[in-house]
């Protein structure tokens, strides 16, 4: 469903486009994330397919007007199915010289550049190394530059209010938003409702932001260079109810849905860390759905509290990023040894150490697989898109309870903060979630007597009569669960735990292939590279190239059909936002010469980067 209400003062008949990429960029205090989010919401309501990419600085309060303090938000919207936030933007809105300097190299030739000319003062120019004003030296001749005095327009629109000049200036992002609503025929209705709700406790801010939004529309209506406007028709979508979701919000919903489907309490123990913190914030809103959230004092307390919750019969989950995953390693071994269900969500970021806390990297596959001492295999799942975070979280919870094992979900900064439309599923369409609670008074209860299909042990909650048993990190005797140091028993338990994880491979759907079933090249991916790979392969197929795309959600163990699938292609290309972690595993497991394509820049692949490598491997002139 979508609305198509044009903004006030209907502009001339627009030029119709199939897709547009817009990037808002400015200082951290300029409200670019808010501006991008509001434009995204209005665009989703208009029925377009949409993918976003927020990009913000690591410093909480970087010096104003500096390159380190630039915050950006990119939106890709279209009249057809898209998979990425796009590469080079068609439109760049630059609120100051720093935003211009950092982002102008990405703007397409002849792209639209909207700048706040009021911010191009001598001091601001010198702060980022401009010797001359780029608005005057013809260095921007390759772009359609629209100079807008945003600060002046904002103060003029708000002159009737009692706000101070500094307070008025904070609303200039809504003037910029009004300009873009006019330029692309977006409705202002949703943003007006948001302003009235968000600032209802301060009527003067409601008035100011509404006036600023209207000021942007009025300026665009009157300015000669805004008389050419554009419109992107709605995209065809499967019927249903949709909402715009980020990966973190979808992850939270997926975990809640799985717990409700299972009929048990969901407990989250987490320590705040970028970019995973929003999952804790989201889940704290679901307390009426039998969800308990606990903000722990550190990463170890967070994971051990979740293990305790699982021991008590709830589904324990914990969320973190790379540094936190390292700290949780020993506790994961405890959850594995005690064979309790646990879901650990790792929202990956650039590393090592503190690294790039707000930037993208597929950095933690190796530590997820091998970052614990001893033989300690765990299932590892990687969502492909922000909306897929819902299904990956649901699947992780299902597998954790069915197989009585910890499961790791590897999201990342792009998936966590990016948004796209999500079709809300019907409850009856959700997969069944099964587990086995041991019952009170059960005769001859043995805590490690295993289900013959899954090898899962029974889930025995403490305090239940007749279910007393030992718990802890020491090796257990098979079946009885007594502490046992016998060498042969230890090897047997290691093998059993390994086999239990291996059986997960047969509990997932067959790997889907986009493109021909046999070809000269298969592009194999995992995680957030999905969109760029799909776009590159789609373009290559249209050019008649012999290429296909497969994307694996279950990264450990590998899907049962993966070896057969790989054998159908002459060569395999593995694009990753790391130095080649999956490629190394593919080479080791299947003894094939997987070709690596790696990027470690804190940025996602562009479609063009992957398409270029495809053409090189297929020797396209």
N, C-alpha and C positions, 0 to 999 in steps of 0.2 A: 504494500500500500504506500502511496506517496501523495504529497500535496504539491500544487504547482502555483502557489500564490506569488505573484511577482512583487518585488519591493515597491514602496510608495513612489509615485511619479514614474509611470511605466516608460522605460527607455525605448529607443527606436527598435525596429525589428532586428533581432539578433542574428549573428552569423552562427550557423550550426556546426558544432565540432563533435568528433567521436570521443575524444579524451583530452584532458588537461592535467598538467602537473603544476601545482602552485607551492611556493615556499615562502613562508613568513619568517623573517629573521630580524632580530634586534637584541637589545640588551636584556639581561636576565630580568630586569624590572619592567620591561616593556609589555609583558603579558602575551608573549608569542604562543605559548602552549595553550593558553585560554583562547586566544584568537583562532588558532588552528582547530581546536576542539569544537568551537562554536560553528565555524565554517563547515567542518566535517559533519556535524549533526544536521545542519540545514541541508547539506548535499545528500546525506543518506535519506532524509525525509522526502527529497525530490525524486527518489527512486534510482539514483545512480549507484553503480558498483563503486566501491571506494576502499582504498588502502592508505594508511597513513604511516609516517615515520617521524616521531618526535626526536629531537636532538638537543640536549641541553648540557651545560658545562658541569664539570665535576665539582668545582668550587661552589660552596653554598652562597658566598657573597664575593664573587670575583669583582675586581675594580670596574666601576661603571665605564662604559665606552671602550673597553679593551677587547682585543681579539679573544682572550681567554674567557671573557664574559658573554660571548655571543650565544644566544639561544635560538633554535630554529624549529620549525614544524612544517613538514612536507606532506601534501595531500595529492593523491592521484585519483581522479574520478573519471568515469567513462560511461558509455552507453552499451558496453559489452563486458563480458567476464574478464577481470584482470586479477593479477596475482602478486604484484609488487607495488611499492610506493613510487616506482618510477626512478629514472636516472636523472638526467638534466631537466631542470624545471622549465616550463614555458613562461612562467611568471615569477618574478622575484620581488617581494615587498621588503625593502631594506629600511629599517628605522633609523640607522645611523651609519657613519663611515666604517666602523668596525664590521657591521653586518654586511655592508657592501663588499669590503675588501675580502672577507673570508668566503663569501658565497658567489661573487660575480664570475669566477672561473667556471662554475657549473651551469650558468644560464645559457640556454640555447641561443645561437646566433639569430638575430632579429626577434628575440624574445622580449616580452614586456618587462620593463624595469620601473617599479614605482618606488620613489625615494622620498623620505622626509627631508626636504631641503633645509628646514629650520635647524636640523641637527648637524649640518655640515659647517660648523664653526671652525675657526683657526685652531682652537685648542683640541677639539675632537679629531681633526685631521692629523695634527701632529702626534697625537696619542697612538695612532696606528701606523704612522710612518708615511703619510701622504705629504709630499712636498708641495703639490699643487692640488687644487680642488678638482676631483675627477668629473664633477658636473660641468666644469668650464673648459677643460683641456682637450676635449674631443676623444678621450680614451674610451668613452662609452658609445662611440659612433656605431658599433655593431649591434646595438640594442635600441628598442623603442623606449626611450627614457621619458617617464612622466614625472616631472618635479612637482610635488605637492607639499605645501607648507603645513604639515599635519599639526604641529604644535599651535600655530596661529589659528588654524581652522577649529581646533579643539577649544581654545580659549574663547573664540568668538561664539561658538555654539553654546558654551557654558557661562557666558557673561552675565546671565540673569541669576545664576546660582550664587550662594554664599561661600562657596569653596575657595580656598587659597589658590594662587597660581600653581603651586606644586601639586596640590590635590587635583586640580583640573587637568594637569599634564598627564596624570596617570590614566586618563580616559582616552588618550589618543589612539590606543589600539582598537577601540570601538569605532573611531572615525575610519581607520584603515579597514576595519571589517565592513563598514557601510559601503566604502568604495568598492570592495570586492563583491559584495552582494549585488550592487548595481551592475558591475561589469559582467557577472555570470548569472544574472537572473535568479538569485537565491531569495527565498522567502526570509523575512526577518521575524516571523511569528515565534519560532522556537527560541530564538535568542532573547526576544522581549520577555517571554515567560520565564526564561532562566534568570534574567536580571531581576525581575520582580520577586522571584523566589529566593535567590541568593542573597540579595541585599535588603530583604523586607524589614530587617531590624533598623536599617538606616535609610529612611526615605530620601534623604538628600543624595545618596549614592545611586539609588534607583533613578531619580530624576536626571542626574548627571550622565549616567551611562546611556540612558535612553536618548537624551539630547545629543550625545556624541555620536551614537549610531545614526540618528536622523541627520546630523550634520554631515557625516560622510556621504549619505545618500544624496543630500541636497547639493553638496559640492560636486559630486560626480554628474548629477543631472545638469548642472550649470556649466561645467567645464567642457570646452570644445573637444579636448582630446579624449573624453570618455563617451563620445557619441557613438563610437563603434563598440557594440556589446556582443556577448557570446552566450550560447546556450548548448548544454550537453543533454540530449534526450535521455529519458530513463532507460535503464538496462533491463532486459528480460530476466526475470527471476522466478524460481519455483514458488508456487503459491504458499503462503504461510505467514506467520507473524515473525517479524525480524526486529532485532535491536542491534545497535552498534556496540561492539565489545572490544576491549583491549585484551591482550593475552592474559594478563594477571586477573582481570575480572572474570574471564572465561574459565581460568584455572580454578578459581574459587567456586564458581557455580558447578563445575564438573565434580569437584570433591563433595559438595553438599548433595548433589543429585545422587551420587553413588551411595553415600551414607543413608539418605532417605530411602533409596531403593532397597538397601539392605535392612533398613529398620533399626539402625544402631546410632549411638552418639558419635559425632565427629569432634575430635579434640585437636586443636592446633597449638603446639608450643614452638615459638619462633623468637629469634632476636632480630631486630630491624637491621636490614642491610640493603643497599642499593644494588640491583633494581628489583629486589624481591619483596620489599616492604609492603607494597600495595596489596598483596595477597592477604596479609594479616589484617590490613585495614578493611578489605572487602569482607572477609569472613566474620569480622566482629559485628557486621551488620545482620548476620543470619542467626542471632541467638535464639530467635523464636522457632528455628528449625532444628533444635537440639544440637546446636553448635557451641562449643566452648573454646574460647581463645585465651591464650596466656602469653604475654610478652615477657620473656625470660631475661635474666640479667646477663647471659652470655650464650654462645652457640651450643656449648656442651650441656648446659642446663636445659636448653630448649629441646634438644633431641632426646635427652634422657627422660624428660617429663612426658614426651610423646610416647616413648617406649613404655613408661609406666601406665599411661592411659590405655595402650593396647593390651598390656598385661591384665588390666582391670576390665577388659571387654569392650572398649571403645575402639574406633579406628583412629589411631594416632598418626598425625602428619606433622611435618616440620618443613620450613622453607628457608632458603638461604641463597647465597651466591658463592663463587669459587673459594674465597678465603674461609667462609664458614663450612663449606664441604670438607676442607682439609681438617678443620677442628673436629668435625663430627665423625671422622673415620673410625676411631676406636669404638664409639657407641654404635655405629652401624654394625661392627663386628659382633657386639653384644646382641643386637636385635636378630642378626643372622643365626647366632649360636642358640638363642632361646627360641628361634623359629616363631616369631611374632609378626603380625602384619604391621607394616609401617610404610608410609609414602613420604619420600623426601623429594621436594621440588627444588632443583638448583637452577636459578635464573642466571645463566652464565654472563660473564663480562670479561673485558680485557684484563689479562694478568701478565706476569705473576704478581704476587703480593697485592697491594692496593691497586696497582696497575691503572687501568682506565675504567673507573667505576661506573661511568654513565655511557660507555661505548660498547659496541657489539663485538663479540668473538665467540666462536664455538670452541672454547678453550678447555673444557672439563671432561671430555669423553674419556681420556686416559685415566684421570683420577677416579671417575665414576666406576670404571671397570677394574682398576688395579690399585686404588688408593687405600687398601686395607691390608694389614699383615695376614699371613696365612692364606689358605685356599678359601676364598670368600666370594664366590660369584653371586651376582644379584641381577635381576631383570632391569634393563635400562630402556626407557621409552623417550622418544623425542618428537614433540609436536612440530607440525610443518607450517602452520599459520596461526594468527591470533585466535581465530574461531576454533581451530583444531585443538587448542589448549583445553577446551572443554572436554572433548572426547578422549584426549590423552590422559587427563586427570581422572576421568571416569574409569578408563581402562586400567590405569595403575592401581586404583583402589580395588577394582574387581579382582585383578590378579593377586594383589597383596593378601586379600582375604581368602580367596580360593586356594592359594598355594601356601599360605602362612609363611610369608617371606617379606622382607623389606623390598621396595621397588623405588628406583630413582627415576625422576622425570627431569630431562634436560631441556629447559626452555632457554631463552636468552633475552638480552636487552631489547632487541628489535621486536620480538614476539610479545614481550611483556608490555611494552608501551605502545606498540602499533595497534591500530584498530581496523576493523572491517565488519561488514554486516554478518550477523549470525542468525540463522533460522532456528527459532526456539523449537526443540523437539517435543512431541507428545510424550507424556509419561509412559504410556504403554509401549512406545517404541524404544525405550531405553533397554539395554541388555539386562538380563537377570544377573543379580549378584548373589553368589552362593558362598556359604561357609558352614562350618560344623562346630556348634557349641556343645561341649560335653554336658551331660545332664546330671543333676544331683542324684545320688544314689546309684549311679551307673556301676554295675558289677564288674569287678576286675578291671578298674580303670587303669590304663597305662598311658602316661602323658606323651610318649613318642611312638605309639602304635599308629601306623600311617595308613592313609587312604590309598587303596591300591592304584587308583587312577592318577592322583595328583602328588602322592607321597607327602601330603600335608598332615601334620599332627593335629589332634583335636585342640580346640580353643577352650581352655579351662579357666574360668574366672576365679580369683581368690575368694575364699570364704564360703565356697560351695561345698556342702557336705559330701565327703567321699572323694573329692577331687584334689586332695593335698598332693603336692609334688614339689620337687626341687626346681629352683630357677637360678640363673646366673651364667657367668661366662665360662665356667669350667666345662670341659668336654663331658658329654652325656653318654650314658650307656643306651644303646639302641633299645627301644620299646619301654624300658623302665624309667629312663631319665635320671638314674642315679649317677653321681660323679664317677667317671671311669677313665683311668689312665692307660688302659690296655692298648698296645700299639695297633693290633688288628682291629679293635673296635673303633679307634680314632680314624683309621683309614676307611673303614666302612661308613662311618658317619660323614666323613668328607665326601665320599662318593655319592651317598644318598642326597646330601644337600645339593651337590652339583647336578645330579640327575633330576632333582625336583625343578631346578631352574631351567634345565634343558627342555623339560616337558612343556614349558611355557611356549616354546616355538611352535608346537602343534595346536595352540589354543588361540591363534590369531588368524585373520583372513589371509588369503593368498596375496602375494605382492602384485599390485596393479602396475601395468605398463602403459604409458602414454606413447603411442606410435606403433610401429611394426613389431611383430613378435620376434622377428629376426632382422638384424641390420648390421651395418659395418661398425656402428658405435652405439654404446649404451652410456648415457649420463646417469650416474648413480649418486643420489644425494641423501642427506638426512637433515632434519631440523629446518631452520629458517632459510636455507638456500632454495627451498622448494619453488618460490615464486620466480626467482631469476632463472632457475634451470628450466621451468616449464615455459616461460616466455621465450628463452633462447631456442629450445627444442621446437617450439611451435613455429617460430620464424624459420628455422632451418628446414622443417618439413615442408613449409610453403615454398621454399626454394628448391625442393626436390631432393634434399640430402637424405642419406640412409642413416637415420639416427632415431633413438628412442629415449625415454626418460622413465626411471624407476626410483621411487623414494621410499625408504624404509622407516617405519615408526618404531619398530622393535629393533633396537641396536644391539642388545644382548639379551638372550642368545639371538643369533641371526635367524630370520624367518626360515622355516623348514624348506621352502622352495627356492631359496636364493641361489644356491649353487647351480641348480638346473637352469635357472633364469640367466645367470651370468654366462653360462656355456653357450647360449644361443647367439651371442654377439662377438664379433671379431675383436673389438677393443672396448675397454671400459675407462671412462673418464670420471674422476671423483672430485668435484669442486667442494672446497671446505674453507671456512673462515678460521683456519689454524694452519699449522705446518704440515698437515697430512695425517691426522690421527686415524680416521676411518680407512683411508687408503692403505695404511700400514696393516690394519686388521684384515682387510680384504686380501691383501697379498699373502699374509701369514696363513689365513684360514683356507683359501682356495687356490693358492699357488698360481695366481694370474698376475700379469704385469699391469696393475691398475695405474693409470696415468693420473698424476696429481695436478690440481689447479688450486693454488692457495693464495689467500689474501689475509693479511693481519694488520689492518689499518684502522680498526674500530668502525668500519663502514661495511654495509652489505655489498654483495656483488651487484653489478649492473647486468642487465640482459646482454648488453653489447660485449662485455668482458667474456662471458661464457660462450656466446655465439662466435666470437672471434676464435676462441680455442677450439671449438667444434670444427670450424672451417679449416683451421691449421691441420688438425688431425686427419680430416678427410681430404686434405690437399686441394682445397677450393681456391682457384685463382681469383 
